[in-house]
């Protein structure tokens, strides 16, 4: 139960191309792959999957070993027209 607090869930994926196993110097270029060698580029996948309660007006940092995300939540006051449109959409 997440109650009346603000929560955020992040689910990001970062793919890093692995080095060419033959040269171990340059990344594998998918444009260089030919049907003759049937080499497929390989990727290391890094996931950022986190969910937590957050506090408005405070910068929150989510990270893993490869990358991160900054989240800042701020209240936006809706005018009467917007509130009316939201109420009608929910009906």
C-alpha positions in Angstrom: 0.0 0.0 0.0 1.6 3.3 -1.1 -0.8 5.5 0.9 -1.1 9.2 0.3 2.6 9.9 -0.4 4.1 10.6 -3.8 5.9 7.6 -5.3 7.9 7.2 -8.4 8.9 4.1 -10.3 11.7 4.2 -12.8 12.5 1.5 -15.4 15.3 2.4 -17.7 17.7 0.3 -19.8 21.1 1.3 -21.1 22.9 -0.9 -23.7 26.6 -0.6 -24.2 28.1 -2.3 -27.2 30.9 -4.7 -26.3 34.4 -4.6 -27.8 35.1 -6.6 -31.0 36.5 -9.9 -29.7 38.9 -10.1 -32.7 40.7 -6.8 -32.1 39.6 -6.0 -28.5 40.2 -2.3 -29.5 37.1 -0.8 -31.2 33.5 -1.4 -30.6 31.7 -3.8 -33.0 30.1 -1.7 -35.8 26.8 -3.2 -36.9 27.4 -1.7 -40.4 30.5 -3.9 -40.8 28.6 -7.2 -40.2 28.3 -9.2 -43.3 26.3 -12.4 -44.0 29.6 -14.3 -44.6 30.9 -13.9 -41.0 27.4 -13.8 -39.4 28.8 -11.8 -36.5 26.1 -10.1 -34.4 27.0 -7.2 -32.1 26.7 -8.1 -28.4 25.6 -5.6 -25.7 26.1 -5.3 -22.0 22.7 -4.3 -20.6 22.4 -2.1 -17.5 19.0 -1.7 -15.8 17.8 1.0 -13.5 14.6 -0.3 -11.9 13.7 1.5 -8.7 10.5 2.5 -6.9 10.4 4.7 -3.8 8.5 7.4 -1.9 9.7 10.9 -2.8 9.4 14.3 -1.2 8.2 17.2 -3.4 10.5 20.1 -4.1 13.6 18.0 -3.4 16.0 16.6 -5.9 16.0 12.8 -5.9 18.9 10.7 -7.3 18.4 7.2 -8.6 21.5 5.3 -9.9 23.2 2.0 -10.7 26.7 1.1 -11.6 26.5 2.7 -15.1 24.1 5.7 -15.1 21.7 7.7 -13.0 18.6 9.8 -13.1 17.7 13.0 -11.3 14.0 13.6 -10.5 12.4 16.8 -9.2 8.7 17.0 -8.6 6.9 20.3 -8.2 3.2 21.0 -7.8 1.5 22.8 -10.7 -1.7 24.6 -9.9 -4.4 23.9 -12.4 -6.7 26.6 -13.4 -10.5 26.1 -13.3 -10.7 25.2 -17.0 -8.1 22.4 -16.6 -9.8 21.0 -13.4 -13.1 20.9 -15.2 -11.5 19.1 -18.2 -10.0 16.5 -15.8 -13.3 16.0 -14.0 -15.1 15.5 -17.3 -12.5 13.0 -18.5 -12.7 11.0 -15.3 -16.5 10.7 -15.7 
